[in-house]
Amino acid sequence: MRFLLDTNIVSDLVYDPQGRVAARIAEVGVESVCTSIIVAAEMRCGAAKKGSERLSRQLDTVLGKMEVLPLGPPADRIYGELRARLERQGKLIGPNDLFIAAQALGLGLTLATDNRSVLTHSRAEDRELAPGLTEGRPGELGSRYHSTVSGKLKREHGFLARDCRRFV
């Protein structure tokens, strides 16, 4: 299983480089994690707003240790289909979150996120637990969850999460 780390997970790694996310990455292997260029851009914007050289250097270190994936097809098609469906349902999430989810879905990656809007819009009937991972509840303080976007959802372009499980 390969994980695409969402902004909140990368942020946790930047601010606490020896913390729980780092420990989880050590367990799964650094080759099993990557992030999106959109996540990198969001993080660089945050660092620029803070004006902290130390934060920018730490961000460079973190992003330099993992693959940062460019955005490309089929994310565009998946984004369009997901956004149209969510608009019809009145359940829109932010465009960056939707692009990141569409990228993970298109590449068959597991989206590691603690983003409540992504997790609460997942469909319960599409959730399955994988062996070796601990079930959790979205929004639980101090927990990180990952959402798998594959299988049935890839075929149907259902929503973002097949399951919600702890990342750390």
C-alpha contacts under 8 A as a table, 3 or more apart, distances in Angstrom:
res1	aa1	res2	aa2	distance
1	M	32	S	6.88
1	M	109	L	7.35
1	M	110	T	7.07
2	R	32	S	4.60
2	R	33	V	5.79
2	R	34	C	7.76
2	R	109	L	5.57
2	R	110	T	6.03
3	F	32	S	6.06
3	F	33	V	4.74
3	F	34	C	6.26
3	F	35	T	7.96
3	F	109	L	5.72
3	F	110	T	4.62
3	F	111	L	5.78
3	F	112	A	6.05
4	L	33	V	5.93
4	L	34	C	4.96
4	L	35	T	4.85
4	L	36	S	7.07
4	L	104	A	6.53
4	L	109	L	6.12
4	L	110	T	5.86
4	L	111	L	4.89
4	L	112	A	5.88
5	L	9	I	5.87
5	L	10	V	6.28
5	L	33	V	6.84
5	L	34	C	6.10
5	L	35	T	4.89
5	L	36	S	7.56
5	L	111	L	6.15
5	L	112	A	4.87
5	L	113	T	6.64
6	D	9	I	5.47
6	D	10	V	6.39
6	D	35	T	6.74
6	D	36	S	7.70
6	D	39	V	6.32
6	D	100	I	7.44
6	D	111	L	6.74
6	D	112	A	5.78
6	D	113	T	5.16
6	D	114	D	7.94
7	T	10	V	5.18
7	T	11	S	5.95
7	T	39	V	5.10
7	T	40	A	7.75
7	T	42	E	7.18
7	T	43	M	6.95
7	T	113	T	7.58
8	N	11	S	4.99
8	N	12	D	6.20
8	N	113	T	6.54
8	N	114	D	6.40
8	N	115	N	7.21
9	I	12	D	5.10
9	I	13	L	6.38
9	I	21	V	7.16
9	I	112	A	7.01
9	I	113	T	6.16
9	I	114	D	7.12
9	I	144	R	7.51
10	V	13	L	4.97
10	V	14	V	6.20
10	V	39	V	7.96
10	V	62	V	7.91
11	S	14	V	5.04
11	S	15	Y	6.16
11	S	43	M	7.24
12	D	15	Y	5.30
12	D	16	D	5.76
12	D	17	P	7.65
12	D	21	V	6.97
13	L	16	D	5.16
13	L	17	P	4.88
13	L	18	Q	7.67
13	L	19	G	7.11
13	L	21	V	6.00
13	L	22	A	6.30
13	L	62	V	7.35
14	V	17	P	5.61
14	V	55	L	7.77
14	V	58	Q	6.11
14	V	59	L	5.86
14	V	62	V	6.42
16	D	19	G	5.12
17	P	21	V	7.94
17	P	22	A	6.12
18	Q	21	V	7.89
18	Q	22	A	5.63
18	Q	23	A	7.07
19	G	22	A	5.42
19	G	23	A	6.30
20	R	23	A	4.97
20	R	24	R	6.16
20	R	168	V	5.99
21	V	24	R	5.06
21	V	25	I	6.18
21	V	167	F	7.69
21	V	168	V	5.95
22	A	25	I	5.06
22	A	26	A	6.20
23	A	26	A	5.05
23	A	27	E	6.39
23	A	168	V	7.83
24	R	27	E	4.98
24	R	28	V	6.37
24	R	167	F	7.08
24	R	168	V	5.55
25	I	28	V	5.22
25	I	29	G	5.51
25	I	30	V	5.81
25	I	32	S	7.87
25	I	33	V	7.25
26	A	29	G	5.10
26	A	30	V	6.54
28	V	32	S	6.20
29	G	32	S	5.41
29	G	33	V	7.34
30	V	33	V	5.50
30	V	65	K	7.78
30	V	66	M	6.84
31	E	34	C	7.69
31	E	66	M	7.49
33	V	66	M	6.68
33	V	67	E	7.46
34	C	66	M	5.41
34	C	67	E	4.80
34	C	68	V	5.90
34	C	69	L	7.10
35	T	39	V	6.56
35	T	40	A	7.45
35	T	66	M	7.30
35	T	67	E	6.42
35	T	68	V	4.98
35	T	69	L	6.11
36	S	39	V	5.13
36	S	40	A	6.42
36	S	68	V	5.30
36	S	69	L	4.83
36	S	70	P	6.44
36	S	71	L	7.21
36	S	100	I	6.73
36	S	103	Q	7.91
37	I	40	A	4.93
37	I	41	A	6.06
37	I	68	V	5.69
37	I	69	L	5.68
37	I	70	P	5.44
37	I	71	L	6.76
38	I	41	A	5.05
38	I	42	E	6.18
38	I	71	L	7.81
38	I	96	N	6.91
38	I	99	F	7.92
38	I	100	I	6.92
39	V	42	E	5.09
39	V	43	M	6.13
39	V	100	I	7.69
40	A	43	M	5.14
40	A	44	R	6.12
40	A	63	L	7.36
40	A	68	V	7.44
41	A	44	R	5.08
41	A	45	C	6.12
42	E	45	C	5.15
42	E	46	G	6.35
43	M	46	G	5.11
43	M	47	A	6.27
43	M	59	L	7.62
44	R	47	A	5.02
44	R	48	A	6.04
44	R	56	S	7.34
44	R	59	L	7.67
45	C	48	A	5.07
45	C	49	K	6.18
46	G	49	K	5.15
46	G	50	K	6.37
47	A	50	K	5.16
47	A	51	G	6.15
47	A	52	S	6.42
47	A	55	L	6.23
47	A	56	S	5.76
48	A	51	G	4.99
48	A	52	S	7.22
48	A	56	S	7.69
52	S	55	L	5.22
52	S	56	S	6.27
53	E	56	S	5.01
53	E	57	R	6.11
54	R	57	R	5.15
54	R	58	Q	6.19
55	L	58	Q	5.08
55	L	59	L	6.08
56	S	59	L	5.04
56	S	60	D	6.16
57	R	60	D	5.00
57	R	61	T	6.24
58	Q	61	T	5.01
58	Q	62	V	6.25
59	L	62	V	5.13
59	L	63	L	6.05
60	D	63	L	5.29
60	D	64	G	5.78
61	T	64	G	5.09
61	T	65	K	6.50
62	V	65	K	5.47
62	V	66	M	7.10
63	L	66	M	5.57
63	L	67	E	7.41
63	L	68	V	7.08
64	G	67	E	7.56
71	L	75	A	7.06
71	L	103	Q	6.77
72	G	75	A	5.87
72	G	76	D	6.96
72	G	103	Q	7.72
73	P	76	D	5.66
73	P	77	R	7.17
73	P	106	G	7.68
74	P	77	R	5.53
74	P	78	I	6.34
74	P	103	Q	7.59
74	P	106	G	5.61
75	A	78	I	5.08
75	A	79	Y	5.78
75	A	99	F	7.03
75	A	102	A	5.03
75	A	103	Q	4.83
75	A	105	L	7.66
75	A	106	G	5.58
76	D	79	Y	5.15
76	D	80	G	6.25
76	D	99	F	7.97
76	D	102	A	7.59
77	R	80	G	5.19
77	R	81	E	6.27
78	I	81	E	5.15
78	I	82	L	6.00
78	I	102	A	5.53
78	I	105	L	7.79
78	I	106	G	7.04
78	I	157	H	7.02
79	Y	82	L	5.20
79	Y	83	R	5.89
79	Y	98	L	6.51
79	Y	99	F	6.03
79	Y	102	A	5.26
80	G	83	R	5.27
80	G	84	A	6.06
81	E	84	A	5.30
81	E	85	R	6.19
81	E	157	H	7.31
82	L	85	R	5.14
82	L	86	L	6.06
82	L	98	L	7.88
82	L	102	A	7.86
82	L	157	H	6.90
82	L	158	G	7.42
82	L	159	F	6.89
83	R	86	L	5.08
83	R	87	E	6.00
83	R	92	L	7.06
83	R	98	L	7.50
84	A	87	E	5.16
84	A	88	R	6.26
85	R	88	R	5.18
85	R	89	Q	6.37
86	L	89	Q	4.97
86	L	90	G	5.95
86	L	91	K	4.99
86	L	92	L	5.32
87	E	90	G	4.88
87	E	91	K	6.08
87	E	92	L	5.74
88	R	91	K	7.82
91	K	121	H	7.38
93	I	97	D	6.78
93	I	98	L	6.58
93	I	117	S	6.44
93	I	118	V	7.23
94	G	97	D	5.31
94	G	98	L	6.20
95	P	98	L	4.98
95	P	99	F	6.10
96	N	99	F	5.06
96	N	100	I	6.17
97	D	100	I	5.16
97	D	101	A	6.16
97	D	118	V	7.55
98	L	101	A	5.07
98	L	102	A	6.01
99	F	102	A	5.02
99	F	103	Q	6.06
100	I	103	Q	5.10
100	I	104	A	6.28
101	A	104	A	5.10
101	A	105	L	6.06
101	A	111	L	6.89
101	A	160	L	6.20
102	A	105	L	5.00
102	A	106	G	5.96
102	A	160	L	7.85
103	Q	106	G	5.14
103	Q	107	L	6.16
104	A	107	L	5.26
104	A	108	G	5.89
104	A	109	L	4.81
104	A	110	T	6.45
104	A	111	L	6.06
104	A	149	V	6.87
105	L	108	G	5.14
105	L	109	L	6.29
105	L	110	T	7.89
105	L	149	V	5.05
105	L	150	S	6.38
105	L	154	K	6.53
105	L	160	L	7.43
106	G	109	L	7.82
106	G	154	K	7.60
108	G	149	V	6.56
108	G	150	S	5.73
108	G	154	K	7.95
109	L	148	T	6.97
109	L	149	V	6.77
109	L	150	S	7.61
110	T	146	H	6.61
110	T	147	S	5.82
110	T	148	T	4.39
110	T	149	V	6.09
111	L	146	H	5.45
111	L	147	S	5.06
111	L	148	T	5.99
111	L	149	V	7.21
112	A	144	R	7.54
112	A	145	Y	6.02
112	A	146	H	3.84
112	A	147	S	6.10
112	A	167	F	6.53
113	T	144	R	6.37
113	T	145	Y	5.47
113	T	146	H	5.27
113	T	147	S	7.10
114	D	119	L	7.62
114	D	138	P	7.36
114	D	139	G	7.35
114	D	143	S	7.47
114	D	144	R	5.12
114	D	145	Y	5.48
114	D	146	H	7.39
115	N	118	V	5.49
115	N	119	L	6.34
116	R	119	L	5.04
116	R	120	T	5.83
116	R	138	P	6.55
116	R	139	G	6.25
117	S	120	T	5.38
117	S	121	H	6.29
118	V	121	H	5.51
118	V	122	S	6.72
118	V	160	L	6.89
118	V	161	A	7.69
119	L	122	S	5.43
119	L	138	P	6.38
119	L	147	S	7.58
119	L	160	L	7.88
119	L	161	A	6.79
119	L	164	C	7.11
120	T	138	P	7.37
121	H	159	F	7.28
121	H	160	L	7.60
122	S	126	D	7.74
122	S	159	F	5.81
122	S	160	L	5.83
122	S	161	A	4.89
122	S	162	R	7.02
122	S	163	D	7.77
123	R	126	D	5.50
123	R	127	R	6.96
123	R	159	F	6.81
123	R	161	A	7.05
123	R	162	R	7.33
124	A	127	R	5.38
124	A	162	R	7.92
124	A	163	D	7.90
126	D	152	K	7.68
126	D	153	L	7.51
126	D	161	A	7.41
126	D	162	R	4.87
126	D	163	D	6.97
127	R	161	A	7.10
127	R	162	R	4.29
127	R	163	D	4.04
127	R	164	C	7.21
128	E	162	R	6.24
128	E	163	D	5.30
129	L	133	L	7.53
129	L	135	E	7.11
129	L	163	D	6.38
129	L	164	C	7.89
129	L	165	R	7.44
130	A	133	L	6.07
133	L	165	R	6.68
133	L	166	R	6.96
134	T	165	R	6.01
134	T	166	R	5.87
135	E	164	C	6.99
135	E	165	R	4.79
135	E	166	R	6.25
136	G	140	E	7.69
136	G	145	Y	7.47
136	G	164	C	6.80
136	G	165	R	5.40
136	G	166	R	5.79
137	R	140	E	5.77
137	R	164	C	7.29
137	R	165	R	7.68
138	P	145	Y	7.06
138	P	164	C	7.11
139	G	143	S	7.48
140	E	143	S	5.70
143	S	166	R	6.63
143	S	167	F	7.79
143	S	168	V	6.80
144	R	165	R	7.96
144	R	166	R	5.33
144	R	167	F	5.16
144	R	168	V	5.76
145	Y	164	C	5.88
145	Y	165	R	4.94
145	Y	166	R	4.10
145	Y	167	F	4.82
145	Y	168	V	7.41
146	H	163	D	7.66
146	H	164	C	5.78
146	H	165	R	5.48
146	H	166	R	6.15
146	H	167	F	5.51
147	S	160	L	7.12
147	S	161	A	4.71
147	S	162	R	6.23
147	S	163	D	5.36
147	S	164	C	5.23
147	S	165	R	6.91
148	T	160	L	7.53
148	T	161	A	5.47
148	T	162	R	5.25
148	T	163	D	6.00
148	T	164	C	7.76
149	V	153	L	6.26
149	V	154	K	6.65
149	V	159	F	7.98
149	V	160	L	5.71
149	V	161	A	5.46
149	V	162	R	5.76
150	S	153	L	5.46
150	S	154	K	4.86
150	S	155	R	7.94
150	S	162	R	7.22
151	G	154	K	5.34
151	G	155	R	6.52
152	K	155	R	5.22
152	K	156	E	6.13
152	K	157	H	7.99
152	K	158	G	7.82
153	L	156	E	5.07
153	L	157	H	5.01
153	L	158	G	4.75
153	L	159	F	6.67
153	L	160	L	7.70
153	L	162	R	7.08
154	K	157	H	5.11
154	K	158	G	7.17
155	R	158	G	8.00
159	F	162	R	7.95
161	A	164	C	6.89
